[in-house]
Amino acid sequence: QVQLVESGGGLVQAGESLRLACKVSALTFRAENMAWFRQAPGKERELVSHISWSGVTYYVDSVKGRFTISRDNAQKTVYLQMNNLKPEDTAVYYCKLNSYWGQGTQVTVSS
């Protein structure tokens, strides 16, 4: 059974930073591609960033230059460092491994 547990969300002011973490229980974490999605109220869930098993990264245009995805294979954890947060980043953030989703962590950015 694969489980993903996100942490690190919270309430911050615009311009501040947060680091999200997603701890994975999966024997094959090292060989898996990982992704972060987010869903704002009334909007569809969208891909924010992903990182391949080899470390290749992708970012949606709206977060380029502000967010950084990384992984620690020894800890089976993927991170999302979010800097210079904006009110439009407010959403529930989810990590994803194949067809598995975490429970989500709320990020709220006040102006």
trRosetta pair geometry for C-beta under 8 A, 3 or more apart (Angstrom, degrees):
i j d omega theta_ij theta_ji phi_ij phi_ji
1 25 7.5 15 99 101 73 120
2 24 7.1 -13 -167 -168 93 91
2 25 6.4 173 -148 82 46 74
2 26 4.7 19 -122 -85 101 105
2 97 6.4 -122 166 85 142 127
2 98 7.8 70 67 49 170 116
2 100 4.6 -88 100 -76 123 167
3 24 7.4 164 85 -151 51 46
3 25 4.5 21 48 35 90 116
3 100 7.7 -127 -100 -178 17 135
4 22 5.6 -2 -172 -177 100 105
4 23 7.3 157 -154 77 48 47
4 24 5.4 -10 -103 -102 76 75
4 25 7.9 -140 -66 21 40 71
4 95 5.3 -141 174 85 134 106
4 96 7.5 -146 28 -97 177 22
4 97 6.1 165 -69 8 131 110
4 100 5.8 138 -11 134 118 108
4 101 6.7 -113 55 151 133 21
4 102 3.7 -97 112 -73 104 87
4 103 7.9 -179 92 -6 79 63
5 22 7.0 156 75 -155 38 54
5 23 4.8 -16 60 57 95 97
5 102 6.1 160 -93 -139 14 112
5 103 7.1 9 -124 15 57 104
6 9 7.3 46 136 -24 112 107
6 20 6.2 -14 -165 -173 101 107
6 21 7.0 152 -153 83 52 49
6 22 5.0 -21 -95 -98 71 80
6 93 6.6 -178 -170 99 154 88
6 94 6.9 -119 -37 -128 150 37
6 95 5.6 158 -79 2 105 104
6 102 4.4 110 -23 137 98 152
6 103 6.7 -142 29 55 98 70
6 104 6.3 -20 43 -157 143 8
6 105 4.1 -131 122 -21 119 112
7 20 7.2 157 82 -156 41 61
7 21 5.1 -14 60 60 89 96
7 22 7.9 170 19 -81 65 38
7 23 7.5 21 5 -6 110 103
7 105 6.2 154 -113 -92 14 148
8 18 6.0 131 154 170 95 98
8 19 5.4 -90 -160 97 141 54
8 20 4.2 180 77 -112 130 41
8 21 5.2 117 -27 9 130 77
8 105 6.3 66 57 142 64 163
9 18 6.9 43 -126 176 34 149
9 20 6.5 30 -61 -102 68 100
9 93 6.5 175 -85 34 114 110
9 105 3.4 180 -20 152 124 99
9 106 4.8 128 150 66 147 43
9 107 4.8 -114 -141 -65 94 65
10 18 6.2 -180 42 -114 97 130
10 106 7.8 100 -60 92 15 78
10 107 7.0 11 44 -119 41 58
10 108 7.4 -92 129 38 33 82
11 108 4.6 -17 -108 73 74 110
11 109 8.0 176 -155 -80 51 27
11 110 6.8 33 -176 -18 94 108
12 16 4.0 -131 174 80 122 132
12 17 7.4 -137 -168 49 165 19
12 18 6.0 -150 -17 -49 146 107
12 85 5.9 77 89 58 126 148
12 107 7.9 -24 20 -165 103 82
12 108 7.4 150 25 85 57 59
12 109 5.8 -19 73 -111 82 69
12 110 7.4 -163 98 22 34 80
13 16 5.3 89 61 -10 68 121
13 109 7.2 72 -175 -163 13 68
13 110 5.4 -45 -111 68 59 91
13 111 7.9 90 -159 -139 73 5
14 85 6.3 -132 -133 95 43 73
14 86 5.8 36 -135 -123 98 42
14 87 6.0 -37 -80 -39 112 78
14 109 5.8 85 -81 168 62 105
14 110 6.8 -106 -24 91 79 44
14 111 5.3 32 -26 -120 132 48
15 84 5.9 -20 -133 -134 45 56
15 85 6.9 -57 20 51 13 65
16 85 5.7 -29 68 32 62 112
16 109 7.8 -173 51 -130 93 93
17 81 7.2 -4 -171 -177 115 80
17 82 6.1 163 -154 91 65 60
17 83 4.7 -13 -103 -107 108 60
17 84 7.5 12 -78 -16 81 37
17 85 6.6 162 -96 -19 32 103
18 82 5.0 -1 60 58 80 110
18 85 6.7 39 7 -56 97 143
18 107 6.3 -168 61 -127 161 113
19 79 6.0 -11 -177 -168 100 110
19 80 7.1 165 -157 81 53 48
19 81 5.0 -14 -109 -105 91 66
19 82 7.1 -178 -86 20 38 72
20 36 7.1 109 86 -124 141 136
20 79 6.7 151 83 -160 57 55
20 80 4.3 1 54 53 108 99
20 82 7.0 45 -6 -10 97 113
20 93 5.7 -81 -107 106 163 148
20 95 7.8 176 139 -52 121 108
20 105 6.2 166 -132 66 111 140
20 107 7.6 -66 -67 -64 121 124
21 77 5.6 -13 -168 -171 100 119
21 78 7.5 149 -157 80 51 42
21 79 5.4 -20 -101 -103 67 76
22 34 7.2 168 80 -172 136 130
22 36 7.5 -167 -24 -89 140 89
22 77 6.5 152 75 -156 49 65
22 78 4.8 -13 57 59 106 88
22 79 7.6 -166 19 -76 75 32
22 80 7.9 47 -12 -9 105 98
22 95 3.4 31 -114 -11 160 165
22 102 5.8 -121 -137 -46 108 151
23 75 7.6 -78 -121 151 86 91
23 76 6.5 63 -163 102 64 89
23 77 5.2 -25 -98 -99 60 92
24 29 5.2 139 93 -107 130 121
24 32 7.9 -136 156 66 165 146
24 34 7.7 -117 -46 -105 147 126
24 76 4.7 -120 65 162 84 99
24 77 6.9 180 11 -87 81 38
24 78 7.2 44 -21 -2 118 95
24 95 7.9 -110 -68 121 100 137
24 97 6.1 81 -126 -37 135 153
25 76 7.1 81 -87 136 31 150
26 29 4.8 125 76 -62 96 80
26 32 6.7 18 107 -15 146 152
26 76 6.9 165 45 -157 73 126
26 97 6.5 -141 -20 138 160 160
28 31 4.9 -50 177 46 93 108
28 32 5.9 103 117 -40 88 103
29 32 5.6 -67 -149 27 34 117
29 73 6.3 162 110 -145 104 70
29 76 4.3 167 -16 -130 175 90
29 97 7.8 -56 -119 -129 72 148
30 53 6.6 70 147 -156 49 103
30 73 4.5 57 -104 -154 86 125
31 53 5.1 6 -159 -132 31 149
32 53 5.9 124 52 -83 18 102
32 97 5.4 23 161 -153 144 106
32 98 6.9 -78 -146 -31 117 95
33 50 6.2 30 169 172 103 116
33 51 7.0 -177 -156 92 67 44
33 52 4.9 -31 -109 -123 98 52
33 53 5.8 -76 -64 -32 60 75
33 97 7.8 158 83 -134 51 64
34 50 6.5 177 94 -154 44 74
34 51 5.5 -5 60 57 90 88
34 69 7.9 -175 95 178 102 126
34 71 6.3 132 32 -89 141 128
34 78 4.3 -156 133 -72 157 160
34 95 6.5 -10 -175 -171 102 106
34 96 7.2 149 -162 76 56 54
34 97 5.8 -25 -109 -89 75 83
35 47 6.3 -49 -176 -139 128 97
35 48 7.8 138 175 51 81 71
35 49 6.9 176 -152 94 64 46
35 50 3.8 -26 -101 -100 86 99
35 51 7.7 177 -81 19 46 59
35 95 6.9 152 84 -157 47 58
35 96 4.6 -20 66 59 98 102
35 97 7.9 172 25 -72 75 40
36 47 7.8 106 85 -162 51 57
36 48 4.6 -49 103 63 96 115
36 49 5.0 16 46 53 106 86
36 50 7.2 -167 21 -78 62 53
36 69 6.5 -158 3 -103 121 120
36 78 7.6 -157 -53 126 95 122
36 80 4.9 53 -71 -71 164 143
36 93 6.1 -7 -171 -173 104 103
36 94 7.2 150 -157 80 55 44
36 95 5.6 -34 -97 -99 65 68
36 96 7.6 173 -87 15 18 84
37 45 5.1 33 161 174 129 104
37 46 6.3 165 -158 83 83 32
37 47 5.6 -50 -102 -99 82 42
37 48 6.0 163 -118 0 23 90
37 93 7.3 160 85 -156 44 54
37 94 4.8 -17 64 63 94 97
37 95 7.8 163 20 -96 74 19
37 96 6.0 42 -6 -17 112 124
38 45 7.1 176 90 -150 26 67
38 46 6.1 -21 61 60 73 82
38 48 5.2 61 -5 -50 103 125
38 89 7.7 -52 180 -168 170 63
38 91 3.8 76 172 109 110 144
38 92 6.7 159 -154 79 66 41
38 93 4.8 -27 -98 -99 90 67
38 94 7.1 169 -87 17 35 74
38 107 7.6 -49 -130 38 125 122
39 43 6.5 -176 -163 84 62 84
39 44 7.1 -84 -126 148 92 25
39 45 4.2 -41 -77 -94 107 74
39 46 7.3 144 -86 11 55 67
39 91 5.6 153 69 -171 28 107
39 92 5.3 -17 59 57 87 93
39 94 7.2 24 -2 -5 102 115
39 104 7.8 -49 36 -124 107 137
40 43 4.4 29 66 35 90 127
40 88 7.9 -37 -91 -169 155 58
40 90 6.3 81 -122 96 102 72
40 91 4.2 -71 -72 -96 68 97
40 92 8.0 172 -82 16 30 65
43 46 7.4 -32 140 -19 115 110
43 91 7.9 -62 62 -113 123 114
45 94 7.2 -18 -147 31 127 132
46 60 6.9 42 148 -80 114 163
47 50 6.8 -32 -169 -32 115 106
47 60 6.2 147 100 -56 74 115
48 59 7.3 -19 157 -145 59 66
48 60 5.6 -82 -140 10 36 117
48 63 6.0 36 -167 6 90 156
48 67 6.9 -59 163 123 110 171
48 80 7.3 39 108 -140 135 145
48 93 7.3 -23 -1 -133 155 98
49 57 6.7 -8 -173 -170 102 96
49 58 6.3 169 -152 88 55 61
49 59 4.9 -7 -103 -104 95 67
49 60 7.0 -104 -61 1 60 77
49 63 6.8 -87 -52 86 108 140
49 67 6.0 -141 -44 121 143 130
49 69 4.3 -179 137 -41 134 133
49 80 6.4 147 52 -119 135 109
50 57 7.2 173 89 -148 45 53
50 58 5.1 7 49 49 83 105
50 69 7.1 -145 -180 120 4 174
51 55 6.5 -18 -173 -139 101 33
51 56 7.0 157 -155 76 54 41
51 57 5.0 -15 -101 -99 79 78
51 58 7.8 -161 -71 21 41 69
51 69 4.8 -157 -43 125 116 123
51 70 7.1 120 -87 -113 164 15
51 71 5.6 -172 106 -25 146 116
51 78 6.6 178 44 -141 127 119
52 55 6.5 -39 69 32 81 20
52 56 4.2 17 23 48 123 91
52 57 7.7 -128 8 -64 77 37
55 71 7.4 -136 -101 38 71 110
57 69 5.5 163 -135 61 118 109
59 63 5.4 -121 -176 83 110 94
59 64 4.7 139 103 -84 130 72
59 67 6.1 159 -133 73 125 106
59 69 7.5 -178 -79 -4 91 110
60 63 5.6 62 66 21 83 98
60 64 7.5 -134 92 -35 37 84
61 64 5.7 -38 -147 -2 37 118
62 88 7.5 -97 -179 116 132 125
63 66 5.3 -106 -166 63 61 102
63 67 4.0 -1 165 10 119 124
63 82 7.6 -60 -151 -125 119 89
63 89 7.6 94 -96 -108 103 109
64 67 7.7 -52 -80 41 19 85
66 82 6.7 24 141 -159 92 60
66 83 5.2 -144 -166 70 67 76
66 84 4.9 -103 -130 62 109 104
66 85 7.6 137 172 -77 128 41
67 80 6.1 -13 -167 -174 109 91
67 81 6.7 154 -158 83 53 57
67 82 5.1 -9 -105 -105 87 67
67 83 7.3 -173 -78 25 38 70
68 80 7.5 158 78 -157 43 45
68 81 4.4 -6 56 56 95 108
68 83 7.8 29 -1 -1 97 106
69 78 6.9 -2 -170 179 94 101
69 79 6.9 160 -154 85 47 58
69 80 5.5 -15 -100 -103 73 71
69 81 7.8 -159 -72 22 26 73
70 78 7.2 171 90 -157 40 60
70 79 4.9 -9 61 56 87 105
70 81 7.2 26 7 -7 109 106
71 77 7.0 169 -153 93 60 49
71 78 4.7 -25 -101 -105 86 75
71 79 7.1 -174 -82 15 35 75
72 75 4.1 18 109 36 120 108
72 76 7.6 -42 94 13 77 18
72 77 5.0 5 52 59 102 92
72 78 7.9 -168 22 -80 65 33
72 79 7.4 50 -9 -17 97 109
73 76 7.0 26 -167 -78 37 46
78 95 6.1 147 70 -142 121 138
80 93 7.0 -134 61 177 153 145
82 85 5.6 53 141 -80 109 100
82 89 6.8 139 -173 -178 136 151
82 107 7.4 23 60 -145 167 153
85 89 5.1 -106 -158 52 85 149
85 107 7.6 -132 -144 171 140 119
85 109 4.6 -148 142 -108 114 137
86 89 5.1 111 58 -10 68 100
86 109 6.1 91 103 121 20 155
87 90 5.9 -18 -177 -15 53 114
87 109 5.0 -150 -99 99 37 99
87 110 6.9 24 -100 -148 95 14
87 111 4.8 -22 -56 -59 133 96
88 109 7.8 -38 32 65 31 130
89 107 6.4 -55 133 122 93 128
89 109 5.2 55 62 -2 97 144
90 107 6.3 -153 -129 105 42 75
90 108 5.1 36 -130 -129 104 49
90 109 5.1 -132 -61 29 86 81
91 107 6.1 6 56 57 58 98
92 104 4.2 17 169 -179 112 130
92 105 7.0 151 -159 69 69 26
92 106 5.4 -37 -101 -94 74 62
92 107 7.5 156 -105 19 23 73
93 104 6.5 144 70 -153 37 71
93 105 5.4 -28 60 62 91 81
93 106 7.8 159 14 -101 77 13
93 107 5.6 41 -16 -7 115 118
94 101 5.5 -8 179 -164 127 101
94 102 5.5 179 -156 58 71 87
94 103 7.9 -155 -119 83 90 17
94 104 4.7 -38 -80 -91 85 79
95 101 7.5 152 82 -153 46 53
95 102 4.7 47 48 -2 83 127
96 100 6.8 155 -156 84 57 53
96 101 5.4 -18 -102 -101 81 68
96 102 7.5 -113 -66 3 45 80
97 100 4.9 -12 66 62 84 106
101 104 7.9 4 160 -48 106 81
102 105 7.8 -15 122 -20 130 87
